[in-house]
Amino acid sequence: MEVRVNLTQHFKDKWEERKTFMESQIVEYVVNPDLVLDDPDFPNRKWHLKRVGERCLKVVVEQEGNKLILITAYFDRTLRRKGLCG
Protein backbone atom coordinates (compact mmCIF):
# COMPACT_ATOMS: atom_id res chain seq x y z
CA MET A 1 0.00 0.00 0.00
CA GLU A 2 1.40 3.39 -1.01
CA VAL A 3 1.47 6.11 1.62
CA ARG A 4 0.56 9.57 0.45
CA VAL A 5 1.80 12.70 2.17
CA ASN A 6 0.14 16.08 1.92
CA LEU A 7 1.87 19.24 3.11
CA THR A 8 -0.29 22.00 4.53
CA GLN A 9 0.20 25.59 3.47
CA HIS A 10 1.24 26.36 7.05
CA PHE A 11 4.01 23.76 6.82
CA LYS A 12 5.17 25.16 3.46
CA ASP A 13 5.16 28.74 4.78
CA LYS A 14 7.16 27.82 7.90
CA TRP A 15 9.59 25.76 5.83
CA GLU A 16 10.23 28.75 3.56
CA GLU A 17 10.71 31.04 6.59
CA ARG A 18 13.27 28.69 8.06
CA LYS A 19 15.11 28.26 4.77
CA THR A 20 15.24 32.02 4.31
CA PHE A 21 16.50 32.51 7.86
CA MET A 22 19.17 29.86 7.44
CA GLU A 23 20.36 31.14 4.09
CA SER A 24 20.45 34.78 5.17
CA GLN A 25 22.12 34.26 8.56
CA ILE A 26 24.18 31.08 8.32
CA VAL A 27 27.33 32.64 6.87
CA GLU A 28 27.39 35.33 9.55
CA TYR A 29 26.89 32.74 12.29
CA VAL A 30 29.63 30.47 10.95
CA VAL A 31 32.16 33.27 10.57
CA ASN A 32 31.30 34.83 13.96
CA PRO A 33 30.24 31.98 16.27
CA ASP A 34 29.80 32.37 20.00
CA LEU A 35 31.80 29.19 20.62
CA VAL A 36 33.76 26.65 18.56
CA LEU A 37 34.18 23.06 19.75
CA ASP A 38 35.90 20.04 18.26
CA ASP A 39 33.56 17.36 16.92
CA PRO A 40 34.24 14.30 19.12
CA ASP A 41 33.34 11.86 16.32
CA PHE A 42 35.14 13.50 13.38
CA PRO A 43 38.56 15.06 14.10
CA ASN A 44 38.47 17.11 10.90
CA ARG A 45 35.19 18.83 11.86
CA LYS A 46 34.29 21.66 14.22
CA TRP A 47 31.04 22.75 15.79
CA HIS A 48 30.36 26.45 15.35
CA LEU A 49 27.77 27.39 17.97
CA LYS A 50 25.62 30.49 17.95
CA ARG A 51 22.95 31.48 20.42
CA VAL A 52 19.83 32.51 18.53
CA GLY A 53 17.21 33.78 20.92
CA GLU A 54 16.74 31.05 23.51
CA ARG A 55 18.11 28.33 21.23
CA CYS A 56 21.56 27.08 20.26
CA LEU A 57 22.35 26.73 16.57
CA LYS A 58 25.03 24.15 15.84
CA VAL A 59 26.73 24.31 12.46
CA VAL A 60 29.05 21.41 11.69
CA VAL A 61 31.96 22.65 9.59
CA GLU A 62 35.01 21.21 7.85
CA GLN A 63 37.86 23.50 6.87
CA GLU A 64 39.76 23.11 3.60
CA GLY A 65 42.45 25.77 3.46
CA ASN A 66 40.67 29.10 3.75
CA LYS A 67 37.31 27.56 2.81
CA LEU A 68 34.67 26.41 5.30
CA ILE A 69 32.42 23.57 4.17
CA LEU A 70 29.08 23.49 5.98
CA ILE A 71 28.02 19.91 6.66
CA THR A 72 24.80 20.50 8.57
CA ALA A 73 23.05 23.03 10.79
CA TYR A 74 20.38 22.51 13.41
CA PHE A 75 19.15 23.75 16.76
CA ASP A 76 20.72 21.50 19.40
CA ARG A 77 18.76 21.27 22.66
CA THR A 78 21.39 19.18 24.42
CA LEU A 79 23.98 21.97 24.25
CA ARG A 80 21.67 24.38 26.03
CA ARG A 81 20.94 21.81 28.75
CA LYS A 82 24.70 21.34 29.20
CA GLY A 83 25.12 25.09 29.61
CA LEU A 84 27.25 25.50 26.50
CA CYS A 85 24.88 27.82 24.74
CA GLY A 86 22.57 29.75 26.94
PDB file as gemmi writes it, atoms N, CA and C in Angstrom:
CRYST1    1.000    1.000    1.000  90.00  90.00  90.00 P 1                      
ATOM      1  N   MET A   1       0.846  -1.185   0.000  1.00  0.00           N  
ATOM      2  CA  MET A   1       0.000   0.000   0.000  1.00  0.00           C  
ATOM      3  C   MET A   1       0.893   1.251   0.000  1.00  0.00           C  
ATOM      4  N   GLU A   2       0.640   2.138  -0.893  1.00  0.00           N  
ATOM      5  CA  GLU A   2       1.396   3.388  -1.014  1.00  0.00           C  
ATOM      6  C   GLU A   2       0.891   4.410  -0.007  1.00  0.00           C  
ATOM      7  N   VAL A   3       1.825   5.058   0.666  1.00  0.00           N  
ATOM      8  CA  VAL A   3       1.472   6.109   1.624  1.00  0.00           C  
ATOM      9  C   VAL A   3       1.582   7.447   0.916  1.00  0.00           C  
ATOM     10  N   ARG A   4       0.549   8.236   1.043  1.00  0.00           N  
ATOM     11  CA  ARG A   4       0.557   9.570   0.452  1.00  0.00           C  
ATOM     12  C   ARG A   4       0.774  10.593   1.551  1.00  0.00           C  
ATOM     13  N   VAL A   5       1.505  11.624   1.214  1.00  0.00           N  
ATOM     14  CA  VAL A   5       1.796  12.695   2.166  1.00  0.00           C  
ATOM     15  C   VAL A   5       1.338  14.008   1.573  1.00  0.00           C  
ATOM     16  N   ASN A   6       0.570  14.745   2.335  1.00  0.00           N  
ATOM     17  CA  ASN A   6       0.142  16.083   1.923  1.00  0.00           C  
ATOM     18  C   ASN A   6       0.755  17.095   2.868  1.00  0.00           C  
ATOM     19  N   LEU A   7       1.293  18.163   2.313  1.00  0.00           N  
ATOM     20  CA  LEU A   7       1.869  19.236   3.105  1.00  0.00           C  
ATOM     21  C   LEU A   7       0.870  20.385   3.171  1.00  0.00           C  
ATOM     22  N   THR A   8       0.614  20.865   4.384  1.00  0.00           N  
ATOM     23  CA  THR A   8      -0.292  21.998   4.526  1.00  0.00           C  
ATOM     24  C   THR A   8       0.406  23.282   4.094  1.00  0.00           C  
ATOM     25  N   GLN A   9      -0.375  24.288   3.830  1.00  0.00           N  
ATOM     26  CA  GLN A   9       0.196  25.587   3.474  1.00  0.00           C  
ATOM     27  C   GLN A   9       0.988  26.153   4.647  1.00  0.00           C  
ATOM     28  N   HIS A  10       0.520  25.913   5.860  1.00  0.00           N  
ATOM     29  CA  HIS A  10       1.239  26.363   7.052  1.00  0.00           C  
ATOM     30  C   HIS A  10       2.632  25.742   7.090  1.00  0.00           C  
ATOM     31  N   PHE A  11       2.713  24.437   6.852  1.00  0.00           N  
ATOM     32  CA  PHE A  11       4.009  23.763   6.823  1.00  0.00           C  
ATOM     33  C   PHE A  11       4.905  24.386   5.755  1.00  0.00           C  
ATOM     34  N   LYS A  12       4.378  24.582   4.564  1.00  0.00           N  
ATOM     35  CA  LYS A  12       5.167  25.157   3.464  1.00  0.00           C  
ATOM     36  C   LYS A  12       5.649  26.565   3.808  1.00  0.00           C  
ATOM     37  N   ASP A  13       4.776  27.374   4.407  1.00  0.00           N  
ATOM     38  CA  ASP A  13       5.161  28.735   4.784  1.00  0.00           C  
ATOM     39  C   ASP A  13       6.278  28.728   5.817  1.00  0.00           C  
ATOM     40  N   LYS A  14       6.132  27.894   6.840  1.00  0.00           N  
ATOM     41  CA  LYS A  14       7.157  27.820   7.897  1.00  0.00           C  
ATOM     42  C   LYS A  14       8.465  27.280   7.339  1.00  0.00           C  
ATOM     43  N   TRP A  15       8.384  26.310   6.454  1.00  0.00           N  
ATOM     44  CA  TRP A  15       9.594  25.756   5.829  1.00  0.00           C  
ATOM     45  C   TRP A  15      10.329  26.856   5.063  1.00  0.00           C  
ATOM     46  N   GLU A  16       9.613  27.654   4.312  1.00  0.00           N  
ATOM     47  CA  GLU A  16      10.230  28.750   3.560  1.00  0.00           C  
ATOM     48  C   GLU A  16      10.849  29.781   4.498  1.00  0.00           C  
ATOM     49  N   GLU A  17      10.160  30.102   5.602  1.00  0.00           N  
ATOM     50  CA  GLU A  17      10.711  31.039   6.587  1.00  0.00           C  
ATOM     51  C   GLU A  17      12.034  30.527   7.132  1.00  0.00           C  
ATOM     52  N   ARG A  18      12.058  29.260   7.481  1.00  0.00           N  
ATOM     53  CA  ARG A  18      13.274  28.690   8.057  1.00  0.00           C  
ATOM     54  C   ARG A  18      14.391  28.646   7.030  1.00  0.00           C  
ATOM     55  N   LYS A  19      14.079  28.277   5.809  1.00  0.00           N  
ATOM     56  CA  LYS A  19      15.109  28.264   4.767  1.00  0.00           C  
ATOM     57  C   LYS A  19      15.675  29.659   4.555  1.00  0.00           C  
ATOM     58  N   THR A  20      14.801  30.647   4.503  1.00  0.00           N  
ATOM     59  CA  THR A  20      15.243  32.021   4.305  1.00  0.00           C  
ATOM     60  C   THR A  20      16.117  32.467   5.459  1.00  0.00           C  
ATOM     61  N   PHE A  21      15.707  32.165   6.686  1.00  0.00           N  
ATOM     62  CA  PHE A  21      16.501  32.513   7.859  1.00  0.00           C  
ATOM     63  C   PHE A  21      17.880  31.866   7.752  1.00  0.00           C  
ATOM     64  N   MET A  22      17.907  30.587   7.475  1.00  0.00           N  
ATOM     65  CA  MET A  22      19.169  29.863   7.441  1.00  0.00           C  
ATOM     66  C   MET A  22      20.080  30.428   6.356  1.00  0.00           C  
ATOM     67  N   GLU A  23      19.543  30.650   5.190  1.00  0.00           N  
ATOM     68  CA  GLU A  23      20.364  31.144   4.093  1.00  0.00           C  
ATOM     69  C   GLU A  23      20.875  32.555   4.357  1.00  0.00           C  
ATOM     70  N   SER A  24      20.054  33.386   4.973  1.00  0.00           N  
ATOM     71  CA  SER A  24      20.449  34.783   5.167  1.00  0.00           C  
ATOM     72  C   SER A  24      21.386  34.968   6.360  1.00  0.00           C  
ATOM     73  N   GLN A  25      21.339  34.079   7.348  1.00  0.00           N  
ATOM     74  CA  GLN A  25      22.117  34.259   8.560  1.00  0.00           C  
ATOM     75  C   GLN A  25      23.271  33.275   8.720  1.00  0.00           C  
ATOM     76  N   ILE A  26      23.244  32.161   8.032  1.00  0.00           N  
ATOM     77  CA  ILE A  26      24.182  31.085   8.320  1.00  0.00           C  
ATOM     78  C   ILE A  26      25.640  31.496   8.136  1.00  0.00           C  
ATOM     79  N   VAL A  27      25.950  32.235   7.113  1.00  0.00           N  
ATOM     80  CA  VAL A  27      27.334  32.639   6.871  1.00  0.00           C  
ATOM     81  C   VAL A  27      27.837  33.512   8.018  1.00  0.00           C  
ATOM     82  N   GLU A  28      27.020  34.466   8.427  1.00  0.00           N  
ATOM     83  CA  GLU A  28      27.388  35.333   9.552  1.00  0.00           C  
ATOM     84  C   GLU A  28      27.625  34.519  10.817  1.00  0.00           C  
ATOM     85  N   TYR A  29      26.767  33.563  11.083  1.00  0.00           N  
ATOM     86  CA  TYR A  29      26.894  32.745  12.293  1.00  0.00           C  
ATOM     87  C   TYR A  29      28.128  31.855  12.243  1.00  0.00           C  
ATOM     88  N   VAL A  30      28.456  31.343  11.076  1.00  0.00           N  
ATOM     89  CA  VAL A  30      29.628  30.467  10.952  1.00  0.00           C  
ATOM     90  C   VAL A  30      30.916  31.269  11.095  1.00  0.00           C  
ATOM     91  N   VAL A  31      30.956  32.439  10.516  1.00  0.00           N  
ATOM     92  CA  VAL A  31      32.162  33.269  10.569  1.00  0.00           C  
ATOM     93  C   VAL A  31      32.341  33.889  11.955  1.00  0.00           C  
ATOM     94  N   ASN A  32      31.249  34.196  12.636  1.00  0.00           N  
ATOM     95  CA  ASN A  32      31.303  34.826  13.959  1.00  0.00           C  
ATOM     96  C   ASN A  32      30.525  34.008  14.995  1.00  0.00           C  
ATOM     97  N   PRO A  33      30.965  32.787  15.292  1.00  0.00           N  
ATOM     98  CA  PRO A  33      30.236  31.978  16.265  1.00  0.00           C  
ATOM     99  C   PRO A  33      30.476  32.476  17.689  1.00  0.00           C  
ATOM    100  N   ASP A  34      29.602  32.074  18.591  1.00  0.00           N  
ATOM    101  CA  ASP A  34      29.805  32.370  20.005  1.00  0.00           C  
ATOM    102  C   ASP A  34      30.833  31.423  20.615  1.00  0.00           C  
ATOM    103  N   LEU A  35      30.911  30.215  20.082  1.00  0.00           N  
ATOM    104  CA  LEU A  35      31.798  29.192  20.616  1.00  0.00           C  
ATOM    105  C   LEU A  35      32.117  28.191  19.511  1.00  0.00           C  
ATOM    106  N   VAL A  36      33.353  27.695  19.500  1.00  0.00           N  
ATOM    107  CA  VAL A  36      33.762  26.649  18.556  1.00  0.00           C  
ATOM    108  C   VAL A  36      34.287  25.469  19.365  1.00  0.00           C  
ATOM    109  N   LEU A  37      33.750  24.280  19.076  1.00  0.00           N  
ATOM    110  CA  LEU A  37      34.175  23.061  19.749  1.00  0.00           C  
ATOM    111  C   LEU A  37      34.612  22.030  18.714  1.00  0.00           C  
ATOM    112  N   ASP A  38      35.523  21.159  19.120  1.00  0.00           N  
ATOM    113  CA  ASP A  38      35.901  20.040  18.256  1.00  0.00           C  
ATOM    114  C   ASP A  38      34.761  19.037  18.222  1.00  0.00           C  
ATOM    115  N   ASP A  39      34.537  18.432  17.066  1.00  0.00           N  
ATOM    116  CA  ASP A  39      33.563  17.356  16.924  1.00  0.00           C  
ATOM    117  C   ASP A  39      34.200  16.088  17.478  1.00  0.00           C  
ATOM    118  N   PRO A  40      33.614  15.472  18.508  1.00  0.00           N  
ATOM    119  CA  PRO A  40      34.241  14.303  19.117  1.00  0.00           C  
ATOM    120  C   PRO A  40      34.271  13.070  18.212  1.00  0.00           C  
ATOM    121  N   ASP A  41      33.416  13.029  17.196  1.00  0.00           N  
ATOM    122  CA  ASP A  41      33.345  11.865  16.319  1.00  0.00           C  
ATOM    123  C   ASP A  41      34.161  12.012  15.040  1.00  0.00           C  
ATOM    124  N   PHE A  42      34.412  13.251  14.628  1.00  0.00           N  
ATOM    125  CA  PHE A  42      35.139  13.499  13.385  1.00  0.00           C  
ATOM    126  C   PHE A  42      36.224  14.541  13.657  1.00  0.00           C  
ATOM    127  N   PRO A  43      37.488  14.122  13.739  1.00  0.00           N  
ATOM    128  CA  PRO A  43      38.559  15.056  14.099  1.00  0.00           C  
ATOM    129  C   PRO A  43      38.760  16.205  13.108  1.00  0.00           C  
ATOM    130  N   ASN A  44      38.300  16.058  11.885  1.00  0.00           N  
ATOM    131  CA  ASN A  44      38.472  17.112  10.896  1.00  0.00           C  
ATOM    132  C   ASN A  44      37.304  18.102  10.885  1.00  0.00           C  
ATOM    133  N   ARG A  45      36.361  17.951  11.812  1.00  0.00           N  
ATOM    134  CA  ARG A  45      35.193  18.826  11.864  1.00  0.00           C  
ATOM    135  C   ARG A  45      35.167  19.633  13.158  1.00  0.00           C  
ATOM    136  N   LYS A  46      34.502  20.782  13.071  1.00  0.00           N  
ATOM    137  CA  LYS A  46      34.288  21.664  14.222  1.00  0.00           C  
ATOM    138  C   LYS A  46      32.801  21.961  14.332  1.00  0.00           C  
ATOM    139  N   TRP A  47      32.390  22.265  15.546  1.00  0.00           N  
ATOM    140  CA  TRP A  47      31.038  22.747  15.786  1.00  0.00           C  
ATOM    141  C   TRP A  47      31.111  24.241  16.011  1.00  0.00           C  
ATOM    142  N   HIS A  48      30.469  25.009  15.156  1.00  0.00           N  
ATOM    143  CA  HIS A  48      30.361  26.451  15.346  1.00  0.00           C  
ATOM    144  C   HIS A  48      28.999  26.693  15.989  1.00  0.00           C  
ATOM    145  N   LEU A  49      29.003  27.216  17.206  1.00  0.00           N  
ATOM    146  CA  LEU A  49      27.774  27.389  17.969  1.00  0.00           C  
ATOM    147  C   LEU A  49      27.407  28.864  18.062  1.00  0.00           C  
ATOM    148  N   LYS A  50      26.122  29.121  17.880  1.00  0.00           N  
ATOM    149  CA  LYS A  50      25.621  30.487  17.953  1.00  0.00           C  
ATOM    150  C   LYS A  50      24.300  30.489  18.700  1.00  0.00           C  
ATOM    151  N   ARG A  51      24.221  31.328  19.710  1.00  0.00           N  
ATOM    152  CA  ARG A  51      22.951  31.484  20.419  1.00  0.00           C  
ATOM    153  C   ARG A  51      22.024  32.338  19.559  1.00  0.00           C  
ATOM    154  N   VAL A  52      20.836  31.815  19.324  1.00  0.00           N  
ATOM    155  CA  VAL A  52      19.828  32.510  18.534  1.00  0.00           C  
ATOM    156  C   VAL A  52      18.569  32.550  19.390  1.00  0.00           C  
ATOM    157  N   GLY A  53      18.323  33.691  19.985  1.00  0.00           N  
ATOM    158  CA  GLY A  53      17.211  33.784  20.924  1.00  0.00           C  
ATOM    159  C   GLY A  53      17.489  32.883  22.113  1.00  0.00           C  
ATOM    160  N   GLU A  54      16.579  31.999  22.400  1.00  0.00           N  
ATOM    161  CA  GLU A  54      16.739  31.053  23.511  1.00  0.00           C  
ATOM    162  C   GLU A  54      17.267  29.702  23.035  1.00  0.00           C  
ATOM    163  N   ARG A  55      17.667  29.614  21.779  1.00  0.00           N  
ATOM    164  CA  ARG A  55      18.112  28.333  21.234  1.00  0.00           C  
ATOM    165  C   ARG A  55      19.583  28.385  20.855  1.00  0.00           C  
ATOM    166  N   CYS A  56      20.149  27.209  20.611  1.00  0.00           N  
ATOM    167  CA  CYS A  56      21.557  27.082  20.258  1.00  0.00           C  
ATOM    168  C   CYS A  56      21.669  26.458  18.867  1.00  0.00           C  
ATOM    169  N   LEU A  57      22.156  27.231  17.923  1.00  0.00           N  
ATOM    170  CA  LEU A  57      22.348  26.727  16.572  1.00  0.00           C  
ATOM    171  C   LEU A  57      23.732  26.092  16.474  1.00  0.00           C  
ATOM    172  N   LYS A  58      23.758  24.851  16.048  1.00  0.00           N  
ATOM    173  CA  LYS A  58      25.028  24.147  15.845  1.00  0.00           C  
ATOM    174  C   LYS A  58      25.228  23.984  14.335  1.00  0.00           C  
ATOM    175  N   VAL A  59      26.362  24.482  13.859  1.00  0.00           N  
ATOM    176  CA  VAL A  59      26.726  24.313  12.456  1.00  0.00           C  
ATOM    177  C   VAL A  59      27.987  23.453  12.439  1.00  0.00           C  
ATOM    178  N   VAL A  60      27.905  22.306  11.800  1.00  0.00           N  
ATOM    179  CA  VAL A  60      29.046  21.414  11.691  1.00  0.00           C  
ATOM    180  C   VAL A  60      29.822  21.813  10.439  1.00  0.00           C  
ATOM    181  N   VAL A  61      31.131  22.059  10.634  1.00  0.00           N  
ATOM    182  CA  VAL A  61      31.958  22.655   9.587  1.00  0.00           C  
ATOM    183  C   VAL A  61      33.249  21.856   9.407  1.00  0.00           C  
ATOM    184  N   GLU A  62      33.675  21.715   8.169  1.00  0.00           N  
ATOM    185  CA  GLU A  62      35.012  21.213   7.853  1.00  0.00           C  
ATOM    186  C   GLU A  62      35.767  22.341   7.182  1.00  0.00           C  
ATOM    187  N   GLN A  63      37.057  22.446   7.483  1.00  0.00           N  
ATOM    188  CA  GLN A  63      37.858  23.501   6.873  1.00  0.00           C  
ATOM    189  C   GLN A  63      38.807  22.888   5.856  1.00  0.00           C  
ATOM    190  N   GLU A  64      38.828  23.477   4.671  1.00  0.00           N  
ATOM    191  CA  GLU A  64      39.760  23.114   3.601  1.00  0.00           C  
ATOM    192  C   GLU A  64      40.508  24.373   3.213  1.00  0.00           C  
ATOM    193  N   GLY A  65      41.710  24.532   3.713  1.00  0.00           N  
ATOM    194  CA  GLY A  65      42.453  25.766   3.461  1.00  0.00           C  
ATOM    195  C   GLY A  65      41.721  26.932   4.069  1.00  0.00           C  
ATOM    196  N   ASN A  66      41.410  27.937   3.241  1.00  0.00           N  
ATOM    197  CA  ASN A  66      40.667  29.099   3.745  1.00  0.00           C  
ATOM    198  C   ASN A  66      39.165  28.978   3.469  1.00  0.00           C  
ATOM    199  N   LYS A  67      38.719  27.790   3.135  1.00  0.00           N  
ATOM    200  CA  LYS A  67      37.308  27.564   2.810  1.00  0.00           C  
ATOM    201  C   LYS A  67      36.647  26.743   3.916  1.00  0.00           C  
ATOM    202  N   LEU A  68      35.461  27.163   4.343  1.00  0.00           N  
ATOM    203  CA  LEU A  68      34.666  26.409   5.295  1.00  0.00           C  
ATOM    204  C   LEU A  68      33.562  25.675   4.545  1.00  0.00           C  
ATOM    205  N   ILE A  69      33.460  24.396   4.790  1.00  0.00           N  
ATOM    206  CA  ILE A  69      32.424  23.571   4.169  1.00  0.00           C  
ATOM    207  C   ILE A  69      31.387  23.265   5.241  1.00  0.00           C  
ATOM    208  N   LEU A  70      30.158  23.713   5.024  1.00  0.00           N  
ATOM    209  CA  LEU A  70      29.085  23.495   5.984  1.00  0.00           C  
ATOM    210  C   LEU A  70      28.472  22.123   5.746  1.00  0.00           C  
ATOM    211  N   ILE A  71      28.544  21.272   6.760  1.00  0.00           N  
ATOM    212  CA  ILE A  71      28.023  19.913   6.661  1.00  0.00           C  
ATOM    213  C   ILE A  71      26.542  19.877   7.006  1.00  0.00           C  
ATOM    214  N   THR A  72      26.194  20.457   8.146  1.00  0.00           N  
ATOM    215  CA  THR A  72      24.797  20.503   8.571  1.00  0.00           C  
ATOM    216  C   THR A  72      24.614  21.624   9.580  1.00  0.00           C  
ATOM    217  N   ALA A  73      23.379  22.005   9.794  1.00  0.00           N  
ATOM    218  CA  ALA A  73      23.051  23.025  10.791  1.00  0.00           C  
ATOM    219  C   ALA A  73      21.704  22.678  11.400  1.00  0.00           C  
ATOM    220  N   TYR A  74      21.638  22.791  12.720  1.00  0.00           N  
ATOM    221  CA  TYR A  74      20.375  22.513  13.409  1.00  0.00           C  
ATOM    222  C   TYR A  74      20.420  23.101  14.810  1.00  0.00           C  
ATOM    223  N   PHE A  75      19.235  23.274  15.391  1.00  0.00           N  
ATOM    224  CA  PHE A  75      19.146  23.751  16.763  1.00  0.00           C  
ATOM    225  C   PHE A  75      19.326  22.546  17.682  1.00  0.00           C  
ATOM    226  N   ASP A  76      20.337  22.617  18.552  1.00  0.00           N  
ATOM    227  CA  ASP A  76      20.718  21.496  19.401  1.00  0.00           C  
ATOM    228  C   ASP A  76      20.294  21.770  20.849  1.00  0.00           C  
ATOM    229  N   ARG A  77      19.278  21.077  21.298  1.00  0.00           N  
ATOM    230  CA  ARG A  77      18.763  21.273  22.660  1.00  0.00           C  
ATOM    231  C   ARG A  77      19.728  20.783  23.725  1.00  0.00           C  
ATOM    232  N   THR A  78      20.506  19.754  23.410  1.00  0.00           N  
ATOM    233  CA  THR A  78      21.390  19.178  24.420  1.00  0.00           C  
ATOM    234  C   THR A  78      22.482  20.163  24.831  1.00  0.00           C  
ATOM    235  N   LEU A  79      22.942  20.999  23.916  1.00  0.00           N  
ATOM    236  CA  LEU A  79      23.981  21.972  24.252  1.00  0.00           C  
ATOM    237  C   LEU A  79      23.470  23.002  25.247  1.00  0.00           C  
ATOM    238  N   ARG A  80      22.249  23.402  25.098  1.00  0.00           N  
ATOM    239  CA  ARG A  80      21.666  24.375  26.030  1.00  0.00           C  
ATOM    240  C   ARG A  80      21.531  23.761  27.417  1.00  0.00           C  
ATOM    241  N   ARG A  81      21.085  22.497  27.456  1.00  0.00           N  
ATOM    242  CA  ARG A  81      20.943  21.814  28.750  1.00  0.00           C  
ATOM    243  C   ARG A  81      22.298  21.640  29.434  1.00  0.00           C  
ATOM    244  N   LYS A  82      23.353  21.487  28.639  1.00  0.00           N  
ATOM    245  CA  LYS A  82      24.705  21.337  29.200  1.00  0.00           C  
ATOM    246  C   LYS A  82      25.320  22.678  29.570  1.00  0.00           C  
ATOM    247  N   GLY A  83      24.623  23.772  29.265  1.00  0.00           N  
ATOM    248  CA  GLY A  83      25.116  25.086  29.608  1.00  0.00           C  
ATOM    249  C   GLY A  83      26.128  25.646  28.633  1.00  0.00           C  
ATOM    250  N   LEU A  84      26.267  25.031  27.474  1.00  0.00           N  
ATOM    251  CA  LEU A  84      27.252  25.498  26.503  1.00  0.00           C  
ATOM    252  C   LEU A  84      26.725  26.616  25.616  1.00  0.00           C  
ATOM    253  N   CYS A  85      25.438  26.792  25.607  1.00  0.00           N  
ATOM    254  CA  CYS A  85      24.875  27.823  24.743  1.00  0.00           C  
ATOM    255  C   CYS A  85      23.625  28.350  25.411  1.00  0.00           C  
ATOM    256  N   GLY A  86      23.772  29.249  26.286  1.00  0.00           N  
ATOM    257  CA  GLY A  86      22.572  29.748  26.937  1.00  0.00           C  
ATOM    258  C   GLY A  86      22.888  30.485  28.145  1.00  0.00           C  
TER     259      GLY A  86                                                      
END                                                                             
